[in-house]
Amino acid sequence: MTGLRRFVLLTIVGALLALGVAGWLARSATAQELGFIVGAPRATVGDEMSVDLEAGDMAATGLGAWTIDITYDPDLLDATFCEGGSLSVCNLDFADGTVRLAGASTEAFPPEGTLGLANMLFECLAPGEAELTIVPQILVDQTLGDPQPIDATVESGSFTCEEEEVTLAPTPTVAVLAPTGTGGQPETRDVVRWLIAAFAGVGLACIVSFGVLRLRAGRS
């Protein structure tokens, strides 16, 4: 009896261990990470920023099919380009402020491998912190006949849009030179010369008149 109980107990423990290992393997098989690789932390308003979307930490079952939305603030950004990997498509006009990516793959990836899902370009429209948010809609693995959902870890991204710096040209300085010398201003010199000429003319007229009067007085 003791031997039978021991056998039953060992059988139950072994079954529980097997179930635990199987569950751990199943969770490991569906482990996945989705994240952005942003070209640079900052961009100038009017310029475009390159952003890659990748799936990482691939397990043996890999990523089989996906539908992923990338949302952003349309007041800060405009999605101008999107190119998906093999067997995937991008829809830039899916919704205002949303790019939709959908695709499928049967390629085998080694554990901890990565899969590039899309390359996108976003144009900065206004200054501010541009947030890019990953919203998975469908993520399943490559299990034949029964694809299993993938509970992915999502790492969204961001970059900063900045105003373009405007460099102002230096204001030219006009130098006004004062006249040199001791002769005073040109206008003043002209007035003085005119007065001297006027007084000289009056004096000469007086002398001539005085001479004429004396001449007449002598004759009389």
Backbone as JSON, one array per atom type, in Angstrom:
{
  "sequence": "MTGLRRFVLLTIVGALLALGVAGWLARSATAQELGFIVGAPRATVGDEMSVDLEAGDMAATGLGAWTIDITYDPDLLDATFCEGGSLSVCNLDFADGTVRLAGASTEAFPPEGTLGLANMLFECLAPGEAELTIVPQILVDQTLGDPQPIDATVESGSFTCEEEEVTLAPTPTVAVLAPTGTGGQPETRDVVRWLIAAFAGVGLACIVSFGVLRLRAGRS",
  "N": [[0.84, -1.2, 0.0], [1.9, 1.2, 0.81], [3.9, 1.5, -1.07], [2.32, 1.78, -3.37], [0.98, 4.2, -2.85], [3.18, 5.89, -2.81], [3.99, 5.69, -5.45], [1.75, 6.78, -6.78], [1.82, 9.37, -5.77], [4.3, 10.3, -6.74], [3.73, 10.16, -9.43], [1.74, 12.12, -9.68], [3.16, 14.45, -8.93], [5.09, 14.46, -10.94], [3.46, 14.86, -13.16], [2.45, 17.42, -12.62], [4.8, 18.91, -12.68], [5.49, 18.52, -15.36], [3.36, 19.81, -16.61], [3.82, 22.39, -15.72], [6.33, 22.97, -16.87], [5.59, 22.77, -19.56], [3.76, 24.86, -19.73], [5.46, 27.01, -19.22], [7.16, 26.84, -21.41], [5.32, 27.34, -23.42], [4.62, 29.99, -22.84], [7.1, 31.17, -23.25], [7.39, 30.69, -25.94], [5.58, 32.42, -27.05], [6.51, 34.85, -26.37], [7.24, 38.22, -27.1], [8.52, 41.29, -28.46], [7.72, 44.58, -29.33], [8.95, 47.42, -30.84], [10.16, 50.82, -31.43], [12.71, 52.17, -33.52], [14.21, 55.09, -33.53], [15.38, 57.57, -35.74], [16.84, 59.9, -34.86], [17.09, 61.96, -31.89], [16.03, 64.5, -32.16], [14.42, 66.82, -34.41], [14.07, 69.3, -36.98], [11.43, 71.64, -37.54], [9.66, 71.07, -40.48], [11.45, 69.25, -41.47], [12.07, 65.69, -42.06], [11.7, 62.69, -40.17], [13.22, 59.54, -39.73], [11.84, 56.42, -38.89], [11.89, 53.18, -37.57], [10.05, 50.17, -37.23], [10.23, 47.35, -35.26], [10.1, 43.83, -34.48], [11.11, 41.96, -31.78], [13.09, 39.51, -29.89], [12.39, 36.93, -30.86], [10.84, 33.77, -30.69], [10.87, 30.16, -31.18], [8.47, 29.67, -32.53], [7.98, 32.07, -33.74], [6.82, 35.15, -35.33], [3.74, 35.18, -36.76], [1.44, 36.5, -38.0], [0.23, 39.86, -38.26], [-1.43, 42.85, -37.27], [-1.07, 46.15, -36.87], [-1.41, 49.3, -35.37], [-0.06, 52.55, -35.67], [-0.05, 55.36, -33.87], [-0.23, 58.97, -33.75], [0.23, 62.52, -33.09], [-1.57, 64.53, -35.16], [-1.33, 67.27, -35.34], [1.27, 67.82, -34.8], [2.8, 66.08, -36.38], [3.2, 64.57, -39.64], [2.57, 61.71, -41.43], [4.54, 60.68, -43.98], [5.64, 58.62, -45.46], [5.7, 55.08, -45.75], [6.94, 51.89, -45.62], [6.52, 48.5, -45.72], [7.85, 45.32, -44.51], [8.61, 42.09, -46.02], [5.71, 40.55, -47.37], [3.9, 42.36, -46.19], [1.91, 45.3, -45.69], [1.41, 48.89, -45.78], [-0.77, 51.43, -44.63], [-1.09, 54.66, -44.99], [-3.19, 56.43, -44.79], [-5.1, 55.42, -43.07], [-6.51, 56.38, -40.82], [-7.13, 59.58, -39.27], [-4.18, 60.68, -37.99], [-3.22, 58.1, -37.69], [-1.38, 55.29, -38.71], [-1.73, 52.25, -40.36], [-0.44, 48.99, -40.2], [-0.14, 45.86, -41.72], [0.44, 42.35, -42.03], [2.08, 39.18, -42.81], [4.07, 36.27, -42.08], [6.11, 33.48, -42.82], [8.63, 32.83, -42.28], [11.41, 31.37, -40.63], [12.86, 32.21, -37.55], [15.71, 32.54, -35.5], [15.92, 32.06, -31.9], [15.66, 35.06, -29.99], [15.97, 36.61, -32.22], [15.37, 39.28, -34.64], [12.78, 41.04, -36.38], [12.23, 43.17, -39.0], [9.55, 45.25, -39.35], [8.5, 47.59, -40.52], [9.44, 50.61, -42.24], [9.28, 54.03, -41.69], [8.52, 57.5, -42.44], [8.25, 60.59, -40.85], [7.06, 63.88, -40.94], [7.95, 66.88, -39.32], [5.63, 69.17, -38.17], [5.09, 71.2, -36.35], [6.54, 72.74, -33.41], [7.31, 70.65, -30.59], [6.83, 67.75, -28.39], [6.93, 64.83, -30.01], [5.02, 62.11, -29.94], [5.0, 58.63, -30.6], [2.91, 55.96, -30.81], [2.51, 52.51, -30.33], [-0.01, 50.31, -31.21], [-1.05, 47.23, -30.94], [-3.21, 45.24, -32.87], [-3.73, 42.71, -33.96], [-1.8, 39.94, -33.21], [-0.22, 37.05, -33.81], [1.33, 33.81, -33.56], [3.37, 31.42, -35.47], [2.2, 28.92, -35.35], [1.2, 26.03, -36.91], [-1.97, 25.54, -38.3], [-3.21, 26.31, -35.92], [-2.78, 29.16, -34.97], [-1.3, 30.92, -32.29], [-2.19, 33.47, -29.96], [-0.12, 36.31, -29.33], [1.28, 37.78, -26.56], [2.54, 40.68, -26.48], [5.31, 42.73, -25.45], [5.3, 46.16, -25.49], [7.13, 48.87, -26.73], [6.89, 52.05, -27.12], [7.78, 55.11, -28.88], [9.46, 58.36, -29.19], [10.25, 61.68, -30.35], [11.72, 64.97, -30.55], [10.33, 67.84, -31.98], [11.63, 70.79, -33.27], [11.75, 74.4, -33.54], [13.08, 76.05, -36.41], [16.18, 77.62, -36.23], [16.64, 81.03, -36.71], [18.98, 83.08, -38.11], [19.8, 86.33, -37.77], [20.93, 88.89, -39.97], [23.64, 91.18, -39.35], [22.89, 94.59, -38.5], [23.63, 97.2, -40.71], [25.9, 99.89, -40.01], [25.79, 103.36, -40.31], [28.07, 105.85, -40.65], [28.26, 109.21, -39.69], [30.11, 111.9, -40.59], [31.47, 114.7, -39.03], [32.15, 118.04, -40.2], [35.52, 119.13, -40.53], [38.07, 121.46, -39.33], [38.38, 125.08, -38.79], [36.61, 126.81, -39.84], [33.88, 126.83, -39.46], [30.41, 125.97, -40.15], [29.38, 125.18, -43.54], [27.09, 126.65, -44.39], [27.09, 128.82, -42.64], [29.48, 130.13, -43.29], [28.89, 130.94, -45.89], [26.83, 132.82, -45.43], [28.2, 134.77, -43.98], [30.06, 135.64, -45.9], [28.27, 136.7, -47.77], [27.17, 138.85, -46.31], [29.47, 140.45, -45.95], [30.03, 141.13, -48.59], [27.72, 142.56, -49.14], [27.89, 144.74, -47.34], [30.22, 145.9, -48.31], [29.4, 146.67, -50.83], [27.46, 148.59, -50.18], [29.07, 150.45, -48.84], [30.77, 151.25, -50.93], [28.91, 152.45, -52.61], [28.14, 154.61, -51.04], [30.54, 156.09, -50.92], [30.87, 156.82, -53.6], [28.58, 158.38, -53.99], [29.1, 160.44, -52.17], [31.33, 161.6, -53.36], [30.29, 162.55, -55.77], [28.52, 164.52, -54.85], [30.33, 166.39, -53.76], [31.67, 167.14, -55.99], [29.71, 168.51, -57.47], [29.18, 170.58, -55.71], [31.58, 172.04, -55.82], [31.58, 173.01, -58.42], [29.5, 174.78, -58.35]],
  "CA": [[0.0, 0.0, 0.0], [2.81, 2.34, 0.89], [4.54, 1.62, -2.38], [1.34, 2.3, -4.33], [0.8, 5.61, -2.57], [4.36, 6.61, -3.25], [3.96, 5.72, -6.91], [0.72, 7.74, -7.19], [2.31, 10.71, -5.43], [5.34, 10.66, -7.7], [3.08, 10.37, -10.73], [1.07, 13.43, -9.65], [4.21, 15.49, -8.94], [5.69, 14.49, -12.27], [2.5, 15.47, -14.08], [2.42, 18.86, -12.35], [6.04, 19.48, -13.21], [5.41, 18.51, -16.81], [2.44, 20.87, -17.01], [4.49, 23.67, -15.48], [7.34, 23.17, -17.92], [4.9, 23.01, -20.82], [3.23, 26.22, -19.71], [6.58, 27.96, -19.35], [7.61, 26.82, -22.8], [4.3, 28.01, -24.23], [4.77, 31.42, -22.64], [8.34, 31.58, -23.89], [7.21, 30.64, -27.38], [4.78, 33.55, -27.5], [7.11, 36.11, -25.93], [7.53, 39.08, -28.23], [8.68, 42.7, -28.16], [7.54, 45.51, -30.43], [9.55, 48.69, -30.47], [10.6, 51.74, -32.46], [14.08, 52.67, -33.59], [14.07, 56.45, -34.05], [16.63, 57.99, -36.38], [17.55, 60.89, -34.05], [16.19, 62.44, -30.84], [15.47, 65.81, -32.49], [14.28, 67.19, -35.81], [13.63, 70.67, -37.17], [10.14, 71.78, -38.21], [9.83, 71.02, -41.93], [12.29, 68.1, -41.81], [11.47, 64.38, -41.87], [12.41, 61.79, -39.26], [13.1, 58.12, -40.07], [11.46, 55.57, -37.76], [11.73, 51.76, -37.9], [9.29, 49.34, -36.3], [10.81, 46.01, -35.24], [9.68, 42.82, -33.52], [12.32, 41.32, -31.26], [13.01, 38.34, -29.01], [11.63, 35.87, -31.53], [10.98, 32.39, -30.23], [10.87, 29.2, -32.29], [7.24, 29.79, -33.31], [8.07, 33.3, -34.51], [5.66, 36.02, -35.53], [3.06, 34.67, -37.94], [0.63, 37.51, -38.66], [0.1, 41.04, -37.41], [-2.09, 44.1, -37.65], [-0.57, 47.08, -35.87], [-1.64, 50.72, -35.61], [0.89, 53.51, -35.12], [-0.78, 56.6, -33.71], [0.59, 60.17, -33.52], [-0.52, 63.78, -33.05], [-1.51, 65.11, -36.5], [-0.96, 68.68, -35.27], [2.74, 67.9, -34.73], [3.46, 65.22, -37.35], [2.49, 64.06, -40.81], [3.21, 60.5, -41.96], [4.76, 60.91, -45.41], [6.14, 57.42, -46.15], [5.7, 53.84, -44.97], [7.26, 50.7, -46.42], [6.55, 47.32, -44.89], [8.73, 44.24, -44.9], [8.01, 41.11, -46.92], [4.35, 40.12, -47.08], [3.21, 43.31, -45.33], [1.5, 46.53, -46.36], [1.16, 50.05, -44.93], [-1.84, 52.33, -45.03], [-0.83, 55.95, -44.37], [-4.44, 57.16, -44.64], [-6.09, 54.58, -42.4], [-7.33, 57.3, -40.03], [-6.41, 60.8, -38.93], [-3.21, 60.43, -36.93], [-3.0, 56.66, -37.52], [-0.87, 54.46, -39.8], [-1.99, 50.82, -40.09], [0.5, 48.03, -40.8], [-0.65, 44.49, -41.65], [1.27, 41.43, -42.79], [2.22, 37.8, -42.36], [5.38, 35.71, -42.39], [6.34, 32.06, -42.49], [10.08, 32.66, -42.15], [11.87, 30.89, -39.33], [13.85, 33.07, -36.93], [16.32, 31.96, -34.3], [15.55, 32.74, -30.67], [16.21, 36.4, -29.79], [16.16, 37.3, -33.48], [14.51, 40.44, -34.84], [12.11, 41.14, -37.67], [11.85, 44.53, -39.35], [8.17, 45.27, -39.82], [8.21, 48.75, -41.37], [10.23, 51.85, -42.16], [8.37, 55.15, -41.87], [9.0, 58.86, -42.36], [7.3, 61.55, -40.29], [7.49, 65.27, -41.08], [7.6, 67.76, -38.21], [4.78, 70.29, -38.58], [5.11, 72.25, -35.33], [7.42, 72.35, -32.3], [6.69, 69.9, -29.49], [7.27, 66.37, -28.18], [6.17, 63.99, -30.94], [4.86, 60.75, -29.41], [4.58, 57.57, -31.51], [2.36, 54.9, -29.95], [2.23, 51.23, -30.98], [-1.25, 49.7, -30.73], [-1.27, 45.96, -31.63], [-4.59, 44.79, -33.05], [-3.63, 41.25, -34.13], [-0.45, 39.37, -33.14], [-0.27, 35.6, -33.6], [2.58, 33.14, -33.94], [3.35, 30.61, -36.69], [1.74, 27.56, -35.08], [0.42, 25.57, -38.05], [-3.33, 25.09, -38.02], [-3.79, 26.91, -34.73], [-1.91, 30.27, -34.53], [-1.54, 31.32, -30.91], [-2.01, 34.9, -29.7], [1.15, 36.74, -28.73], [1.16, 38.89, -25.61], [3.81, 41.37, -26.73], [5.73, 43.9, -24.71], [5.34, 47.27, -26.45], [7.98, 50.01, -26.38], [6.63, 53.15, -28.04], [8.92, 56.03, -28.99], [9.18, 59.78, -29.37], [11.36, 62.59, -30.65], [11.34, 66.36, -30.36], [10.33, 68.76, -33.12], [12.09, 72.11, -32.83], [11.7, 75.5, -34.49], [14.33, 76.32, -37.08], [16.83, 78.83, -35.74], [16.82, 82.07, -37.73], [20.12, 83.94, -37.82], [19.6, 87.66, -38.34], [22.13, 89.57, -40.45], [23.92, 92.39, -38.57], [22.4, 95.84, -39.07], [24.76, 98.06, -41.12], [26.03, 101.15, -39.29], [26.16, 104.49, -41.17], [28.83, 106.85, -39.89], [28.1, 110.6, -40.13], [31.34, 112.62, -40.26], [31.32, 116.15, -38.86], [33.19, 118.79, -40.94], [36.7, 119.5, -39.75], [38.59, 122.81, -39.59], [37.89, 126.15, -37.91], [35.83, 127.75, -40.63], [32.46, 126.75, -39.17], [29.58, 125.24, -41.08], [29.35, 125.8, -44.87], [26.03, 127.64, -44.48], [27.51, 130.02, -41.89], [30.5, 130.82, -44.08], [28.23, 131.59, -47.03], [26.11, 134.0, -44.94], [29.18, 135.81, -43.65], [30.57, 136.19, -47.14], [27.23, 137.55, -48.39], [27.09, 140.11, -45.56], [30.66, 141.26, -46.26], [29.85, 141.69, -49.93], [26.66, 143.57, -49.08], [28.43, 145.96, -46.7], [31.19, 146.5, -49.23], [28.64, 147.35, -51.89], [26.85, 149.8, -49.6], [30.15, 151.43, -48.6], [31.22, 151.79, -52.21], [27.86, 153.36, -53.09], [28.2, 155.84, -50.23], [31.72, 156.84, -51.34], [30.6, 157.39, -54.92], [27.59, 159.46, -53.81], [29.78, 161.57, -51.52], [32.21, 162.23, -54.36], [29.45, 163.28, -56.73], [28.02, 165.72, -54.18], [31.42, 167.35, -53.62], [31.98, 167.65, -57.31], [28.68, 169.5, -57.79], [29.38, 171.75, -54.83], [32.76, 172.79, -56.31], [31.23, 173.71, -59.64], [28.63, 175.87, -58.06]],
  "C": [[0.87, 1.24, 0.0], [3.48, 2.57, -0.45], [3.61, 2.18, -3.42], [1.11, 3.78, -4.12], [1.99, 6.43, -3.06], [4.38, 6.74, -4.76], [2.95, 6.76, -7.43], [1.19, 9.16, -6.94], [3.38, 11.18, -6.42], [4.76, 10.93, -9.07], [2.43, 11.74, -10.8], [2.1, 14.56, -9.71], [4.84, 15.61, -10.31], [4.76, 15.15, -13.28], [2.44, 16.98, -13.9], [3.66, 19.55, -12.89], [6.0, 19.56, -14.73], [4.5, 19.62, -17.32], [3.08, 22.24, -16.82], [5.52, 23.98, -16.54], [6.69, 23.47, -19.25], [4.34, 24.42, -20.88], [4.32, 27.26, -19.87], [7.09, 28.02, -20.78], [6.61, 27.53, -23.7], [4.42, 29.52, -24.09], [6.02, 31.94, -23.32], [8.17, 31.64, -25.4], [6.46, 31.85, -27.89], [5.35, 34.88, -27.02], [7.53, 36.93, -27.14], [7.69, 40.52, -27.74], [8.47, 43.5, -29.43], [8.11, 46.85, -30.0], [9.97, 49.51, -31.67], [12.1, 51.95, -32.36], [14.0, 54.02, -34.29], [15.42, 56.93, -34.56], [17.46, 58.95, -35.55], [16.58, 61.42, -33.0], [15.49, 63.75, -31.19], [15.4, 66.01, -33.99], [13.75, 68.62, -35.88], [12.28, 70.68, -37.89], [10.37, 71.9, -39.71], [10.69, 69.86, -42.38], [11.54, 66.8, -41.52], [12.35, 63.51, -40.98], [12.14, 60.35, -39.67], [12.84, 57.3, -38.8], [11.27, 54.15, -38.25], [10.93, 51.07, -36.81], [9.81, 47.91, -36.39], [10.13, 45.14, -34.2], [10.92, 42.07, -33.08], [12.02, 40.16, -30.35], [12.13, 37.26, -29.61], [11.89, 34.52, -30.89], [10.86, 31.46, -31.44], [9.63, 29.33, -33.15], [7.18, 31.08, -34.11], [6.79, 34.11, -34.54], [5.01, 35.62, -36.83], [2.27, 35.72, -38.7], [0.42, 38.67, -37.7], [-0.74, 42.11, -38.09], [-1.79, 45.08, -36.53], [-0.9, 48.51, -36.3], [-0.53, 51.54, -34.95], [0.19, 54.85, -35.07], [0.17, 57.74, -33.36], [-0.32, 61.39, -33.52], [-0.45, 64.44, -34.42], [-1.23, 66.61, -36.5], [0.55, 68.86, -35.23], [3.41, 67.18, -35.87], [2.55, 64.94, -38.53], [3.26, 62.85, -41.32], [3.31, 60.64, -43.47], [5.18, 59.66, -46.17], [6.06, 56.24, -45.2], [5.94, 52.68, -45.92], [7.38, 49.5, -45.49], [7.57, 46.3, -45.37], [8.03, 43.28, -45.85], [6.63, 40.7, -46.43], [3.63, 41.05, -46.11], [2.91, 44.58, -46.11], [1.26, 47.61, -45.32], [0.01, 50.86, -45.49], [-1.64, 53.65, -44.29], [-2.12, 56.69, -44.04], [-5.51, 56.34, -43.94], [-7.05, 55.43, -41.57], [-6.47, 58.51, -39.7], [-5.47, 60.51, -37.75], [-2.92, 58.96, -36.71], [-2.49, 56.04, -38.81], [-1.16, 53.01, -39.43], [-1.02, 49.96, -40.89], [-0.08, 46.63, -40.63], [0.24, 43.58, -42.5], [1.3, 40.05, -42.19], [3.59, 37.3, -42.78], [5.42, 34.24, -42.0], [7.82, 31.78, -42.32], [10.42, 32.22, -40.73], [12.97, 31.83, -38.82], [14.43, 32.38, -35.72], [15.84, 32.69, -33.06], [16.32, 34.06, -30.54], [16.56, 37.08, -31.11], [15.22, 38.48, -33.58], [13.93, 40.42, -36.24], [11.72, 42.59, -37.9], [10.46, 44.54, -39.97], [7.89, 46.44, -40.76], [9.25, 49.83, -41.18], [9.29, 53.0, -42.52], [9.11, 56.48, -41.8], [7.89, 59.75, -41.83], [7.88, 62.95, -40.43], [7.03, 66.08, -39.87], [6.81, 68.95, -38.74], [4.85, 71.47, -37.62], [6.03, 71.8, -34.2], [6.65, 71.64, -31.2], [7.27, 68.5, -29.4], [6.36, 65.45, -28.99], [6.16, 62.55, -30.43], [4.37, 59.81, -30.51], [4.15, 56.38, -30.65], [2.03, 53.67, -30.78], [0.98, 50.62, -30.36], [-1.47, 48.39, -31.5], [-2.75, 45.61, -31.7], [-4.65, 43.26, -33.17], [-2.15, 40.87, -34.08], [-0.6, 37.88, -32.84], [1.03, 34.98, -34.09], [2.36, 32.25, -35.16], [2.91, 29.17, -36.44], [0.81, 27.1, -36.19], [-0.96, 25.07, -37.62], [-3.99, 25.75, -36.84], [-2.88, 28.03, -34.22], [-2.3, 30.75, -33.13], [-1.32, 32.83, -30.73], [-0.68, 35.18, -29.01], [0.88, 37.93, -27.82], [2.47, 39.66, -25.64], [4.05, 42.5, -25.74], [5.96, 45.03, -25.7], [6.2, 48.39, -25.9], [7.77, 51.1, -27.43], [7.82, 54.11, -28.02], [8.48, 57.47, -29.16], [10.43, 60.49, -29.83], [10.82, 64.01, -30.56], [11.41, 67.12, -31.67], [10.67, 70.15, -32.62], [11.93, 73.13, -33.94], [13.08, 75.68, -35.12], [14.9, 77.62, -36.57], [17.07, 79.79, -36.9], [17.95, 82.99, -37.29], [19.93, 85.26, -38.54], [20.92, 88.26, -38.77], [22.37, 90.82, -39.62], [23.43, 93.63, -39.28], [23.57, 96.73, -39.45], [24.73, 99.39, -40.37], [26.52, 102.23, -40.25], [26.84, 105.54, -40.31], [28.64, 108.22, -40.51], [29.31, 111.38, -39.65], [31.06, 114.11, -40.15], [32.42, 116.86, -39.64], [34.32, 119.2, -40.01], [37.16, 120.9, -40.11], [37.92, 123.82, -38.67], [37.0, 127.12, -38.64], [34.35, 127.69, -40.34], [31.72, 125.97, -40.22], [29.57, 125.93, -42.43], [28.29, 126.88, -44.98], [26.43, 128.94, -43.8], [28.53, 130.82, -42.68], [29.86, 131.56, -45.26], [27.5, 132.86, -46.59], [27.07, 135.14, -44.63], [29.74, 136.46, -44.91], [29.55, 137.11, -47.82], [27.1, 138.89, -47.69], [28.26, 141.02, -45.85], [30.52, 141.9, -47.62], [28.79, 142.78, -49.93], [27.16, 144.87, -48.47], [29.44, 146.65, -47.61], [30.48, 147.26, -50.34], [28.02, 148.64, -51.4], [27.9, 150.87, -49.37], [30.62, 152.07, -49.88], [30.2, 152.77, -52.78], [27.89, 154.69, -52.34], [29.38, 156.71, -50.67], [31.48, 157.52, -52.67], [29.62, 158.55, -54.8], [28.23, 160.67, -53.18], [30.67, 162.31, -52.5], [31.41, 163.05, -55.35], [28.94, 164.57, -56.12], [29.11, 166.77, -54.06], [31.77, 167.97, -54.96], [30.98, 168.74, -57.72], [28.83, 170.76, -56.98], [30.55, 172.61, -55.32], [32.42, 173.58, -57.54], [30.32, 174.92, -59.36], [29.37, 176.97, -57.3]]
}
